[in-house]
Amino acid sequence: MTKLVWIVDLAIESSSPRNTAGTGLDLVISGKFCHLMLLLALPAAGRGLSYAQGKRMKVETHHRIKPRTTRHAPRNCPMRILTAVPICDGHDSAIVTINLELVRAGIEVIYLGYHRSVRDIVRAALQEDVRAIGLSSYNGGHVEFFSEVLNGLRRAGARNIGVFGGGGGTITPADTKLMKQRGVDKIFFASTPLNEMVEWVKRTYHPPRNSSTPPRKHKGRLTDRNLSNCLTAAERGSRLWTANAKPSTPVLGFTGPGGAGKTTLIDELALRFLNARPGGRLAILSHDPSAVGKGALLGDRATMIYAQNDRVFMRSLATHGQSGGLSLGTRGCVSLLRDAGFDLVLVESAGIGQEDAPFARGLVDKQIFVSSPEYGGRLQLQKIVMLDVADVVVVNKADRPGAKTALAEIEQRLAMNGGEQKLIATIAKEHGDRGVDRLFAEVTR
């Protein structure tokens, strides 16, 4: 379609500096006036626009700038691949190396970990909306295991998801022939160079194969596959589905520095949710950082145990270079999950720095800041922005030396805010930890 670039010169008046991120105009206005040259990509049919539509316009701003049209170009998202090691395999050294090469090639790798069942792998592939599954199998039984993965995808209506893998010397040429007949796309052998594997993956799974999306107005609960397709669209800046009911699902935001134990804590909270609400459904939206100019290793699923439950829907997002621990697509994904009939939504940011406060107003209902006792001393506490805005502050790994001192110092820091913030100590690695029990009761009341 032929396009025309139409230049509109806007004079925007503002009495105070305003940030218009997320409103369709990516700029910060400061001072009395700001002139913006706005480029609109218009179809050929739009060439008949009058001069009045392109002249200088004066827009008075009170809260935010709202353009007449808010059409956004879809954001490009990297290829997504799920990797895993089948049940009874005792290590993941080979797949970890391959994961890193895929990330360097610009691919987002959702790593499920090792000792994973067919059911775990198929469920994760559907929820993550991946283009393919890569399996590393060294223990035998590969013909049956790969075949069952393919059968699980077919039963779920996800024939568009490819399957490939390798197994050193345990997969013979005869096995490979049989596996390809059953639908496996490729089996790599021990002598295959890493760059050859990566190039094959990029060539084979780009562009994506056909997927299934629900109608924009859909009655009833979305399947995992439909919901994952809608989340992919939301991450790219569009909306494929709108709920009929008014959203009321509570959303909790978890953030903190890397290594504080956020993922383990959320997994323990998932266990308590599943026990407390038989039949209830939980959604988890997890973020990991992208490599600079490359892909991302999205590995939170690898440390999750209870999130593998069928009543839990989990989606992993990469930050795509955004600071603050979230993605440009986070808000759209959270909005979609609020509408999708879950009883609770948990959002986990990537690890953050002292100046970050990831959750903008209205994105989540409660903010939980998770720290370990090793934050560097009392002076560092004065620099952590989340201690000013969090509803609940968690000191995880409270069994470590210095935890009591940390709790006392953080308590003093929170008292300076003069609010009603809660401080809770947890040991998330211990099953049945009373601190996690207290946290669950606090954030779900």
TITIMI-127600 format. One line per 5 residues: their letters; for each residue x, y, z of N, C-alpha, C, O. Coordinates in steps of 0.1 Angstrom, whole numbers. Layout:
% residues N
A = X:Y:Z:X:Y:Z:X:Y:Z:X:Y:Z; ...
This chain:
% residues 445
MTKLV = 8:-12:0:0:0:0:9:12:0:18:14:8; 6:22:-9:14:34:-10:11:43:2:-1:44:6; 21:49:7:19:57:19:25:71:17:34:73:9; 20:80:24:24:94:23:27:99:37:20:96:47; 38:106:38:42:112:51:36:126:52:39:134:44
WIVDL = 28:128:62:22:141:64:28:147:77:28:141:87; 33:159:75:39:166:86:30:176:93:24:184:87; 28:174:106:20:183:114:28:190:125:35:183:132; 27:203:125:35:211:134:26:214:146:16:222:144; 28:209:158:20:211:169:27:221:179:38:220:182
AIESS = 19:231:183:24:239:194:17:235:207:5:237:208; 24:230:216:17:224:228:20:233:240:32:235:243; 10:238:246:11:246:258:10:238:270:1:230:272; 19:240:280:19:233:292:24:242:303:35:249:301; 17:243:314:22:251:325:32:244:334:38:251:342
SPRNT = 34:231:332:44:224:340:49:213:332:43:208:322; 61:207:335:67:196:328:57:184:329:52:181:339; 56:177:317:47:166:317:53:155:309:59:157:298; 52:143:313:57:131:306:45:125:299:35:121:305; 46:123:286:35:118:278:37:103:274:30:98:265
AGTGL = 46:96:281:48:82:277:35:74:279:28:75:289; 33:66:269:21:57:269:9:64:264:-2:58:263; 9:77:259:-3:84:255:-3:85:239:-12:90:234; 8:80:233:8:82:218:19:92:214:22:92:202; 24:100:223:34:110:220:46:107:229:45:110:241
DLVIS = 57:103:224:68:100:232:78:112:234:87:113:226; 75:121:243:83:132:246:80:137:259:70:134:265; 89:145:264:87:152:277:86:167:274:95:173:268; 75:173:279:72:187:277:77:195:289:74:192:300; 85:205:287:90:213:297:90:228:293:93:231:281
GKFCH = 86:237:301:86:251:298:72:254:292:63:247:293; 71:267:287:58:272:283:53:265:270:41:261:269; 61:264:260:57:258:247:67:248:243:79:249:245; 62:238:236:70:228:229:65:226:215:53:224:214; 73:227:205:69:224:191:73:210:187:85:206:189
LMLLL = 64:203:182:66:189:179:63:187:164:52:191:159; 72:181:157:70:177:143:65:162:143:73:153:146; 53:160:141:47:147:142:45:141:128:39:147:119; 51:129:126:50:122:113:39:112:113:40:103:121; 30:113:104:19:103:104:20:96:91:21:102:80
ALPAA = 20:83:91:20:74:79:6:72:75:-2:66:82; 2:78:63:-12:77:59:-12:70:46:-3:70:38; -23:62:44:-25:55:31:-27:65:20:-30:77:22; -26:60:8:-28:69:-4:-41:76:-4:-42:87:-8; -52:69:1:-65:75:2:-65:88:11:-75:96:9
GRGLS = -55:89:19:-55:101:28:-48:113:22:-46:123:30; -45:113:10:-38:124:4:-46:136:2:-42:147:0; -60:134:3:-69:145:1:-71:154:14:-80:162:14; -63:152:24:-64:160:36:-63:175:33:-54:179:25; -71:182:40:-70:197:37:-59:203:45:-53:197:54
YAQGK = -55:215:41:-44:222:48:-48:225:62:-39:225:71; -61:226:65:-65:229:79:-61:218:88:-59:220:100; -61:206:83:-58:194:92:-43:193:94:-38:186:103; -35:200:86:-21:199:87:-14:212:93:-2:213:94; -22:222:96:-17:235:100:-13:234:115:-15:224:122
RMKVE = -7:244:120:-3:245:134:-15:245:143:-24:253:141; -15:236:153:-26:235:162:-21:237:176:-10:233:180; -29:244:184:-26:247:198:-34:238:207:-46:238:206; -27:230:215:-34:220:223:-31:224:238:-20:224:242; -42:226:245:-40:229:259:-40:216:267:-48:207:265
THHRI = -30:214:276:-28:202:283:-31:204:298:-25:213:304; -39:195:303:-42:196:318:-36:184:325:-29:186:335; -38:172:319:-32:160:326:-23:153:316:-12:148:320; -27:151:304:-19:144:294:-23:148:280:-34:153:278; -14:146:270:-17:149:256:-24:137:250:-20:125:252
KPRTT = -35:139:244:-43:128:238:-45:131:223:-54:139:220; -37:126:214:-39:128:200:-52:124:195:-59:116:201; -56:129:184:-69:126:178:-69:111:174:-80:104:175; -58:106:170:-57:92:166:-46:86:174:-36:92:177; -47:73:179:-37:67:187:-33:54:181:-30:44:188
RHAPR = -32:54:168:-28:41:161:-13:40:163:-5:49:160; -8:28:169:6:26:171:11:15:162:4:6:158; 23:17:157:29:7:149:32:-5:158:37:-4:169; 29:-18:153:31:-29:162:46:-30:165:55:-28:157; 49:-33:178:63:-35:182:68:-49:177:61:-59:178
NCPMR = 80:-49:172:86:-61:168:91:-69:180:99:-63:188; 87:-81:181:92:-90:192:101:-101:186:97:-106:176; 111:-105:193:120:-115:188:113:-129:188:103:-131:194; 119:-138:180:114:-152:180:115:-158:194:125:-155:201; 105:-166:198:105:-172:211:106:-187:209:98:-193:202
ILTAV = 115:-193:217:117:-208:216:117:-213:231:123:-207:240; 111:-224:233:111:-231:246:121:-242:246:122:-250:236; 130:-243:256:140:-254:257:138:-261:270:134:-255:280; 140:-274:270:139:-282:282:147:-295:281:151:-299:270; 148:-302:292:155:-315:292:144:-325:298:138:-322:308
PICDG = 142:-336:291:131:-345:295:133:-351:309:144:-351:315; 122:-357:314:123:-364:327:133:-375:327:135:-381:317; 139:-376:338:150:-386:341:164:-383:336:173:-390:338; 165:-372:329:178:-367:325:184:-360:337:177:-352:344; 197:-362:340:202:-357:353:209:-344:352:214:-339:363
HDSAI = 211:-338:340:219:-326:340:214:-318:327:207:-323:319; 218:-305:327:214:-297:316:225:-289:310:223:-278:305; 238:-294:311:249:-287:307:249:-284:292:253:-273:288; 244:-293:283:244:-291:269:234:-280:265:237:-271:257; 222:-281:270:212:-272:266:214:-258:271:211:-248:265
VTINL = 221:-256:283:225:-243:288:234:-236:278:233:-224:275; 244:-244:272:253:-238:262:245:-234:250:248:-223:244; 236:-242:245:228:-239:234:219:-227:236:217:-218:227; 214:-226:248:205:-214:252:213:-201:250:207:-192:244; 225:-201:255:233:-188:254:235:-185:239:235:-173:236
ELVRA = 238:-194:231:240:-192:216:228:-186:210:228:-177:201; 216:-192:213:204:-187:208:201:-173:212:196:-164:204; 204:-170:225:202:-156:230:211:-146:222:206:-135:219; 223:-150:220:232:-141:213:228:-139:199:231:-129:193; 220:-148:193:215:-146:180:202:-139:179:196:-137:169
GIEVI = 198:-133:191:186:-125:191:173:-132:194:162:-127:192; 173:-144:199:162:-152:201:158:-152:216:167:-152:225; 145:-151:220:141:-152:234:139:-167:237:131:-173:231; 147:-171:247:146:-185:251:139:-187:264:144:-181:274; 128:-194:264:121:-197:277:127:-210:281:124:-221:275
YLGYH = 134:-210:292:141:-223:296:132:-229:308:130:-223:318; 128:-241:305:119:-248:315:127:-256:325:122:-260:335; 140:-259:322:148:-267:332:149:-281:328:144:-285:317; 154:-290:337:156:-304:333:147:-312:342:141:-307:352; 145:-325:339:136:-334:345:122:-330:344:114:-329:353
RSVRD = 118:-326:332:105:-321:329:96:-331:321:101:-338:312; 84:-332:325:75:-342:319:69:-336:306:70:-324:303; 63:-345:298:56:-341:285:46:-330:288:45:-320:281; 38:-332:299:27:-323:302:33:-309:306:27:-299:301; 44:-309:314:50:-296:317:54:-289:304:52:-277:303
IVRAA = 61:-296:295:66:-290:283:55:-284:274:56:-273:269; 45:-292:272:34:-288:263:27:-276:269:24:-267:262; 24:-277:282:17:-266:288:25:-253:287:19:-242:284; 38:-253:290:46:-242:289:47:-236:275:46:-224:273; 48:-245:265:49:-241:251:36:-233:247:36:-223:240
LQEDV = 24:-238:252:12:-232:248:11:-218:255:7:-208:249; 14:-217:268:13:-205:275:23:-194:271:20:-182:272; 34:-198:266:45:-189:262:44:-185:248:51:-177:243; 35:-191:240:33:-189:226:46:-189:218:50:-180:211; 53:-200:220:66:-202:213:64:-207:199:54:-213:195
RAIGL = 74:-205:191:74:-210:177:79:-225:176:76:-232:167; 87:-229:186:92:-242:186:97:-246:200:99:-238:209; 99:-260:201:104:-266:214:117:-273:210:117:-281:201; 128:-270:218:140:-277:216:143:-286:228:143:-281:240; 145:-298:226:147:-308:237:161:-314:236:166:-318:225
SSYNG = 167:-315:247:180:-322:248:179:-335:256:176:-335:268; 181:-346:249:178:-359:255:190:-368:255:195:-371:244; 194:-373:266:206:-381:267:204:-395:274:213:-403:275; 192:-397:278:190:-409:287:183:-420:280:179:-430:286; 180:-419:267:172:-429:260:157:-426:261:154:-417:268
GHVEF = 149:-434:255:135:-431:255:131:-419:246:119:-415:247; 140:-414:238:137:-402:231:127:-404:220:119:-394:218; 126:-415:214:116:-417:203:102:-415:209:93:-408:204; 99:-422:221:86:-421:227:84:-407:233:73:-401:231; 94:-401:239:92:-388:245:89:-377:235:79:-370:237
FSEVL = 97:-376:225:95:-366:214:81:-368:208:74:-359:205; 77:-381:206:64:-384:200:53:-380:208:43:-374:203; 54:-381:221:43:-377:231:42:-362:231:31:-357:233; 54:-355:230:53:-340:230:45:-336:217:36:-327:218; 48:-342:206:41:-339:194:26:-342:195:17:-334:191
NGLRR = 23:-353:201:9:-357:203:2:-347:212:-10:-344:210; 9:-343:223:3:-333:232:0:-320:225:-11:-314:227; 9:-315:216:6:-303:209:-5:-305:199:-14:-296:197; -6:-316:193:-17:-318:183:-31:-319:190:-41:-313:185; -31:-325:202:-44:-325:209:-48:-312:214:-60:-309:215
AGARN = -38:-303:216:-42:-289:220:-44:-280:208:-47:-268:210; -44:-286:196:-46:-277:184:-34:-268:181:-36:-258:174; -22:-272:185:-10:-264:183:0:-271:174:11:-272:177; -5:-275:162:4:-281:152:14:-271:147:24:-275:141; 12:-258:149:21:-248:144:34:-247:152:43:-241:147
IGVFG = 34:-253:164:46:-253:172:56:-264:167:52:-276:168; 68:-261:163:77:-271:159:85:-278:170:85:-273:181; 91:-289:167:99:-296:177:112:-300:171:112:-306:160; 123:-297:178:136:-302:173:144:-306:185:140:-304:197; 156:-311:184:164:-315:195:177:-322:191:181:-322:180
GGGGT = 182:-328:201:195:-336:200:198:-344:212:191:-343:222; 208:-353:211:211:-361:222:225:-368:222:226:-379:226; 234:-360:216:248:-366:216:248:-379:208:243:-379:196; 253:-389:214:254:-402:207:243:-412:210:242:-423:205; 233:-407:219:222:-416:223:211:-418:212:204:-427:212
ITPAD = 210:-408:203:200:-408:193:207:-413:180:216:-406:175; 203:-425:175:210:-431:163:203:-425:150:192:-420:151; 210:-427:139:204:-423:126:191:-430:123:182:-424:118; 190:-443:128:177:-450:126:166:-443:134:155:-442:129; 169:-440:146:159:-433:155:155:-419:149:144:-416:149
TKLMK = 165:-412:144:163:-399:138:153:-400:126:144:-392:125; 155:-410:118:146:-412:106:131:-415:111:122:-409:106; 130:-423:121:117:-426:127:110:-414:133:98:-411:131; 118:-406:140:113:-394:147:109:-383:137:99:-376:139; 116:-382:126:112:-373:116:99:-377:109:91:-369:105
QRGVD = 97:-390:107:85:-395:102:73:-392:111:62:-390:106; 75:-391:124:65:-388:133:62:-373:135:53:-369:142; 71:-364:129:69:-350:129:79:-341:135:78:-329:135; 90:-347:140:101:-339:145:108:-332:134:111:-338:123; 111:-319:135:117:-312:124:131:-315:122:136:-315:110
KIFFA = 139:-317:133:153:-318:131:159:-325:144:155:-322:155; 169:-334:142:177:-339:153:192:-336:150:197:-339:139; 198:-329:159:212:-325:158:221:-336:165:217:-341:175; 233:-338:159:242:-348:165:254:-340:171:255:-328:170; 262:-348:179:272:-342:187:282:-334:179:288:-324:184
STPLN = 284:-337:166:294:-330:158:289:-317:151:297:-311:145; 276:-314:153:270:-302:147:276:-290:153:274:-288:165; 281:-280:146:286:-268:151:274:-259:157:263:-260:152; 277:-252:168:266:-244:174:260:-234:164:248:-232:164; 269:-227:156:263:-217:147:254:-223:137:245:-217:132
EMVEW = 257:-236:133:248:-242:123:235:-245:129:224:-244:123; 234:-249:142:222:-251:149:214:-238:150:202:-238:146; 220:-228:153:213:-215:155:208:-210:142:196:-205:141; 216:-211:131:211:-206:118:199:-215:113:190:-209:107; 199:-227:116:188:-236:112:175:-232:119:165:-231:113
VKRTY = 177:-229:132:165:-225:140:159:-212:135:147:-210:133; 168:-202:132:163:-189:127:157:-191:113:147:-184:110; 163:-199:105:157:-201:91:144:-208:91:135:-205:83; 143:-218:100:132:-227:100:119:-221:106:108:-223:101; 121:-214:117:110:-209:125:107:-194:123:101:-187:131
HPPRN = 112:-188:112:109:-174:109:105:-174:94:113:-179:85; 93:-169:90:83:-163:99:75:-174:107:77:-186:104; 67:-169:117:60:-179:125:49:-186:117:44:-181:107; 46:-198:121:36:-206:115:22:-201:119:22:-193:129; 12:-205:113:-2:-200:116:-5:-204:130:-2:-215:135
SSTPP = -12:-195:137:-17:-197:151:-32:-194:152:-38:-189:142; -37:-197:163:-52:-195:165:-55:-184:175:-49:-183:185; -64:-175:171:-68:-164:180:-83:-164:181:-90:-168:172; -88:-160:193:-102:-160:195:-109:-148:188:-102:-139:185; -122:-148:187:-129:-136:182:-127:-125:192:-125:-127:204
RKHKG = -128:-112:187:-126:-101:196:-135:-101:208:-131:-98:219; -148:-105:206:-157:-107:217:-159:-122:219:-164:-129:210; -155:-127:230:-155:-141:232:-162:-144:245:-158:-139:256; -172:-153:245:-179:-157:257:-172:-169:263:-168:-178:256; -171:-169:276:-165:-180:283:-150:-178:285:-144:-168:281
RLTDR = -144:-188:291:-129:-187:294:-121:-190:282:-124:-199:274; -111:-183:280:-101:-185:269:-93:-197:272:-89:-200:284; -89:-205:262:-80:-216:264:-66:-210:266:-64:-198:263; -56:-218:271:-43:-213:273:-37:-208:260:-30:-198:259; -40:-216:249:-35:-212:236:-40:-199:231:-33:-190:226
NLSNC = -53:-197:232:-60:-184:228:-54:-173:236:-51:-162:230; -53:-175:249:-49:-164:258:-34:-160:255:-31:-148:255; -26:-170:252:-12:-167:249:-11:-160:236:-2:-151:235; -19:-163:226:-19:-155:214:-23:-141:216:-17:-132:210; -33:-139:224:-37:-125:228:-26:-117:235:-24:-105:233
LTAAE = -19:-124:244:-8:-118:251:3:-114:242:10:-103:244; 6:-122:232:16:-118:222:12:-106:215:20:-97:212; -1:-105:211:-6:-93:204:-5:-81:214:-1:-70:209; -8:-83:226:-8:-72:236:7:-67:238:9:-55:239; 16:-76:238:30:-73:240:35:-64:228:44:-56:229
RGSRL = 29:-67:216:33:-59:204:25:-46:203:27:-39:193; 16:-44:212:9:-31:212:-5:-31:206:-11:-20:204; -11:-43:204:-25:-43:199:-33:-52:208:-28:-59:217; -47:-52:205:-56:-59:214:-65:-68:205:-72:-63:196; -64:-81:207:-72:-90:199:-85:-95:205:-94:-100:199
WTANA = -87:-92:218:-98:-97:225:-102:-88:236:-94:-82:243; -116:-86:238:-121:-78:249:-131:-86:257:-139:-93:251; -130:-85:270:-139:-92:279:-153:-86:279:-154:-74:276; -163:-94:282:-176:-89:283:-179:-83:297:-187:-74:299; -172:-89:307:-174:-84:321:-164:-74:325:-153:-73:319
KPSTP = -168:-66:335:-159:-55:340:-148:-62:348:-152:-70:357; -136:-59:346:-125:-66:353:-125:-62:368:-127:-51:372; -122:-72:376:-122:-70:390:-111:-78:397:-109:-78:409; -102:-85:389:-92:-93:394:-81:-85:401:-76:-76:394; -77:-88:413:-66:-80:420:-53:-84:414:-51:-95:410
VLGFT = -44:-74:413:-31:-76:407:-20:-72:417:-21:-60:422; -11:-80:420:0:-77:429:13:-76:422:16:-85:414; 21:-66:425:34:-64:418:45:-66:427:46:-61:438; 54:-75:423:66:-79:431:78:-74:424:80:-76:412; 87:-67:431:99:-62:426:110:-62:436:108:-64:448
GPGGA = 122:-60:432:134:-60:441:147:-63:433:146:-66:421; 158:-62:439:171:-65:432:172:-79:428:166:-88:434; 180:-82:418:183:-95:414:189:-104:425:198:-99:433; 185:-116:427:190:-125:437:183:-124:450:187:-131:460; 173:-116:451:165:-115:464:156:-126:467:152:-128:478
GKTTL = 153:-134:457:145:-146:458:130:-143:455:121:-150:460; 128:-134:446:114:-131:442:107:-143:436:95:-146:439; 113:-150:427:107:-161:420:103:-172:429:92:-178:429; 112:-176:438:110:-186:448:98:-182:457:90:-190:461; 98:-169:461:88:-164:470:74:-165:463:64:-169:469
IDELA = 74:-161:450:61:-162:442:56:-176:441:44:-179:441; 66:-185:439:62:-200:438:56:-205:450:46:-212:450; 61:-200:462:55:-204:475:41:-198:477:32:-204:482; 40:-186:472:27:-179:473:17:-187:464:5:-188:467; 21:-192:452:13:-199:443:8:-212:450:-4:-215:449
LRFLN = 16:-218:458:12:-230:466:1:-227:476:-9:-234:477; 3:-216:483:-7:-212:492:-20:-208:486:-31:-210:491; -19:-202:474:-32:-198:467:-39:-211:463:-51:-212:465; -32:-221:457:-38:-233:453:-45:-241:464:-55:-247:462; -38:-240:476:-44:-247:488:-56:-239:493:-66:-245:498
ARPGG = -55:-226:493:-66:-218:499:-78:-216:491:-89:-214:496; -76:-218:477:-88:-216:468:-89:-227:459:-85:-226:447; -95:-238:463:-97:-250:454:-105:-245:442:-116:-240:444; -101:-247:431:-108:-243:419:-104:-229:414:-108:-225:403; -97:-222:422:-93:-208:418:-82:-209:407:-74:-219:406
RLAIL = -81:-198:400:-71:-197:389:-61:-186:391:-66:-175:395; -49:-188:389:-38:-178:392:-30:-175:379:-28:-184:371; -27:-163:377:-19:-159:365:-6:-152:371:-6:-144:380; 5:-156:364:18:-150:368:24:-144:355:26:-151:345; 28:-131:356:35:-124:345:49:-121:350:51:-113:359
SHDPS = 59:-128:344:73:-127:349:82:-120:339:80:-122:327; 91:-112:344:100:-104:335:114:-108:338:119:-110:349; 122:-109:327:137:-110:328:143:-101:318:137:-97:308; 156:-97:321:162:-87:313:166:-92:299:170:-104:298; 166:-84:289:171:-87:276:186:-85:275:191:-75:282
AVGKG = 193:-93:268:207:-90:265:208:-77:256:199:-76:247; 218:-69:258:219:-57:250:220:-60:235:229:-66:230; 210:-55:228:209:-57:213:207:-71:209:210:-75:197; 203:-80:218:202:-94:215:189:-100:220:179:-92:221; 188:-113:223:176:-119:228:175:-118:243:180:-109:249
ALLGD = 169:-129:249:168:-129:263:167:-143:268:162:-152:261; 172:-146:280:170:-159:286:160:-157:297:162:-151:307; 148:-163:295:136:-162:304:136:-175:312:130:-184:307; 142:-174:323:144:-187:331:136:-189:344:140:-198:351; 126:-180:346:119:-182:359:112:-195:360:110:-200:371
RATMI = 107:-200:349:100:-213:350:109:-224:355:104:-233:361; 122:-223:352:131:-234:356:131:-236:371:135:-247:376; 129:-225:379:129:-226:394:115:-227:400:114:-228:412; 105:-228:392:91:-229:397:87:-244:398:91:-252:390; 80:-246:409:75:-260:411:60:-260:410:54:-267:402
YAQND = 54:-252:419:39:-252:420:33:-244:408:21:-246:406; 40:-236:402:35:-229:390:32:-238:378:27:-234:368; 37:-251:379:34:-260:369:20:-266:369:15:-274:361; 12:-262:380:-1:-267:382:-10:-262:370:-8:-251:365; -20:-270:367:-29:-267:356:-38:-254:359:-43:-248:350
RVFMR = -39:-251:371:-47:-239:375:-39:-226:375:-44:-215:379; -26:-227:371:-17:-216:370:-14:-213:356:-9:-222:349; -16:-201:352:-11:-196:338:1:-187:340:0:-177:348; 12:-190:334:24:-182:336:29:-178:322:29:-185:312; 33:-165:321:38:-159:309:51:-152:312:51:-144:322
SLATH = 61:-154:304:74:-147:306:76:-136:296:73:-138:284; 80:-124:300:83:-113:291:97:-109:293:103:-109:304; 103:-104:282:116:-98:282:115:-83:283:105:-77:278; 124:-76:289:123:-61:290:126:-54:278:122:-42:276; 133:-60:268:136:-54:255:143:-41:256:141:-31:249
GQSGG = 152:-40:266:160:-28:268:154:-17:276:160:-7:279; 141:-19:281:135:-9:290:141:-10:304:143:-20:309; 144:2:309:148:3:323:137:1:332:125:3:328; 139:-2:345:129:-3:355:123:-17:357:115:-19:366; 127:-27:349:123:-41:352:111:-46:345:107:-57:347
LSLGT = 104:-37:337:92:-42:330:94:-40:315:105:-35:311; 84:-43:307:85:-42:293:75:-32:288:65:-28:295; 77:-27:276:67:-18:270:53:-24:269:43:-18:269; 53:-38:267:40:-45:266:34:-49:279:23:-55:279; 40:-45:290:35:-50:303:21:-45:306:12:-53:310
RGCVS = 18:-33:304:5:-27:308:-6:-34:300:-16:-38:305; -4:-36:287:-14:-43:279:-16:-57:283:-27:-62:283; -5:-64:287:-7:-78:292:-14:-79:305:-22:-87:307; -11:-69:314:-18:-69:327:-32:-66:325:-41:-73:331; -36:-57:317:-50:-54:314:-57:-66:308:-68:-68:312
LLRDA = -51:-73:300:-57:-85:294:-59:-96:305:-70:-102:305; -49:-98:313:-50:-108:324:-61:-104:334:-68:-113:340; -63:-91:337:-73:-87:346:-87:-91:340:-96:-94:348; -88:-91:327:-101:-94:321:-104:-109:319:-115:-112:315; -94:-117:321:-94:-131:316:-100:-141:326:-99:-153:323
GFDLV = -106:-136:337:-113:-145:346:-104:-152:356:-108:-162:362; -92:-147:359:-84:-152:369:-88:-146:383:-95:-136:384; -85:-154:394:-88:-149:407:-77:-140:413:-80:-132:422; -65:-141:408:-54:-133:412:-43:-133:401:-41:-143:394; -37:-121:400:-26:-120:390:-14:-115:398:-15:-105:405
LVESA = -2:-121:396:10:-118:402:20:-113:391:21:-120:381; 25:-101:393:35:-96:383:49:-95:389:50:-88:400; 58:-101:384:72:-100:389:81:-93:379:82:-96:367; 88:-82:384:97:-75:376:110:-82:375:113:-91:383; 118:-78:365:132:-82:365:139:-75:377:133:-66:383
GIGQE = 151:-79:380:159:-72:391:160:-58:388:163:-54:377; 159:-49:399:159:-35:397:170:-29:405:177:-35:413; 173:-16:402:183:-8:409:176:1:420:164:0:422; 184:9:426:179:17:437:169:27:433:160:31:441; 171:32:421:162:44:416:149:39:410:141:47:406
DAPFA = 147:26:408:136:21:400:124:19:409:124:15:420; 112:23:403:99:20:409:90:15:397:84:24:391; 90:2:394:85:-2:381:70:0:379:66:2:368; 62:-1:390:48:-1:388:41:12:389:40:18:399; 38:17:377:31:30:376:17:29:382:12:19:384
RGLVD = 12:41:386:-1:42:392:-11:35:384:-13:38:372; -19:26:390:-30:20:383:-26:7:377:-35:-1:373; -13:4:376:-9:-9:369:-12:-21:378:-17:-31:374; -8:-19:391:-11:-30:401:-19:-24:413:-19:-12:415; -25:-33:421:-32:-29:432:-24:-28:445:-26:-19:454
KQIFV = -14:-36:446:-4:-36:457:10:-38:452:12:-46:443; 19:-31:458:33:-32:454:41:-39:466:40:-34:477; 48:-49:462:56:-57:472:71:-56:468:75:-60:458; 79:-50:477:93:-49:475:101:-60:483:99:-61:495; 108:-68:475:115:-80:481:130:-77:481:136:-74:471
SSPEY = 136:-78:493:151:-76:495:157:-87:503:150:-94:510; 170:-89:501:177:-98:510:184:-90:521:184:-77:520; 189:-96:531:196:-88:542:209:-81:537:213:-71:543; 214:-84:525:226:-79:520:224:-67:511:226:-68:498; 219:-56:516:216:-44:508:227:-34:509:227:-23:502
GGRLQ = 237:-36:517:249:-27:517:250:-18:529:260:-10:529; 241:-17:538:242:-8:549:231:2:550:224:4:540; 230:8:562:219:18:564:218:29:555:208:33:551; 230:34:551:230:46:541:223:42:528:217:50:522; 225:30:524:220:26:511:204:25:511:198:27:501
LQKIV = 199:23:523:184:23:524:178:36:521:167:37:516; 185:47:523:180:60:520:178:63:505:172:72:501; 185:54:497:185:56:483:175:47:475:173:49:463; 169:38:482:160:29:475:146:34:474:139:36:484; 142:38:462:129:44:460:118:36:464:108:41:469
MLDVA = 118:23:462:107:14:464:104:14:479:92:10:483; 113:17:488:110:18:502:100:29:505:94:29:516; 99:39:496:89:49:498:75:46:493:66:51:498; 75:37:483:62:35:476:56:21:479:44:19:476; 63:12:484:58:-2:485:48:-3:496:49:4:507
DVVVV = 38:-11:494:28:-14:504:33:-24:514:30:-23:526; 41:-33:509:47:-44:518:61:-45:514:65:-45:503; 70:-45:525:84:-48:523:88:-61:529:84:-64:540; 94:-69:521:98:-83:525:113:-84:526:120:-81:516; 117:-89:537:132:-92:539:132:-107:537:129:-115:547
NKADR = 136:-112:525:136:-127:523:150:-132:527:159:-124:529; 152:-145:528:164:-151:532:168:-146:546:179:-143:550; 157:-146:555:159:-141:568:166:-150:578:168:-147:589; 171:-161:573:179:-170:581:194:-167:579:202:-173:586; 197:-158:571:211:-154:569:216:-145:580:209:-138:586
PGAKT = 230:-146:582:236:-137:592:233:-122:588:233:-118:577; 230:-114:598:227:-100:596:212:-97:593:208:-85:592; 204:-107:593:189:-105:590:182:-97:601:174:-88:598; 186:-99:613:179:-92:624:183:-77:623:174:-68:625; 196:-74:620:200:-60:619:193:-54:607:188:-42:608
ALAEI = 192:-61:596:185:-56:584:171:-52:587:166:-42:583; 164:-61:594:150:-59:598:148:-46:606:139:-38:604; 157:-44:616:157:-33:624:159:-20:617:152:-10:619; 169:-20:608:172:-8:600:161:-5:590:158:7:588; 155:-15:584:145:-12:574:132:-7:582:125:1:577
EQRLA = 130:-13:593:118:-8:601:120:7:605:110:14:604; 132:11:608:134:25:611:132:34:598:127:45:599; 137:29:587:136:36:575:121:38:571:117:48:566; 113:27:573:99:28:569:91:37:579:82:44:575; 96:38:592:89:46:601:90:61:597:82:69:601
MNGGE = 101:64:590:103:78:586:93:82:575:91:94:574; 87:73:569:77:76:559:64:80:565:56:87:558; 61:76:577:49:79:584:36:73:578:25:78:581; 38:61:571:26:55:565:23:42:573:27:40:584; 16:33:566:12:20:572:18:9:564:11:-2:562
QKLIA = 30:10:560:37:0:553:40:-12:562:43:-11:574; 38:-24:556:41:-37:564:55:-42:561:60:-41:550; 61:-47:571:75:-53:570:74:-68:575:69:-70:586; 78:-77:566:76:-91:568:89:-98:565:95:-96:555; 93:-107:574:105:-115:572:101:-129:567:92:-135:572
TIAKE = 108:-134:556:104:-147:550:117:-155:548:128:-150:546; 115:-168:547:125:-177:542:119:-186:532:114:-197:535; 118:-181:520:110:-187:509:115:-201:505:107:-209:501; 127:-204:508:133:-217:504:128:-228:513:129:-240:510; 122:-224:525:117:-234:534:102:-236:532:94:-226:533
HGDRG = 98:-248:529:83:-250:527:76:-249:540:81:-254:550; 65:-242:540:57:-241:552:62:-229:561:59:-228:573; 70:-220:555:75:-209:563:64:-200:567:55:-196:560; 64:-197:580:54:-188:586:54:-174:581:44:-168:580; 66:-169:577:66:-156:572:59:-155:558:52:-145:555
VDRLF = 61:-166:550:53:-166:537:38:-167:540:30:-161:532; 35:-175:550:20:-176:553:15:-162:557:4:-158:552; 23:-154:565:18:-141:569:18:-132:557:8:-124:555; 27:-133:548:27:-124:536:15:-127:527:8:-118:522; 12:-140:525:0:-144:517:-13:-138:523:-21:-133:516
AEVTR = -14:-139:536:-26:-134:543:-27:-119:541:-37:-113:539; -15:-112:541:-15:-97:541:-19:-92:526:-26:-83:525; -13:-99:516:-15:-93:503:-28:-98:496:-32:-92:486; -35:-108:502:-47:-113:496:-59:-109:505:-71:-113:501; -58:-101:515:-69:-97:523:-77:-85:517:-87:-81:523
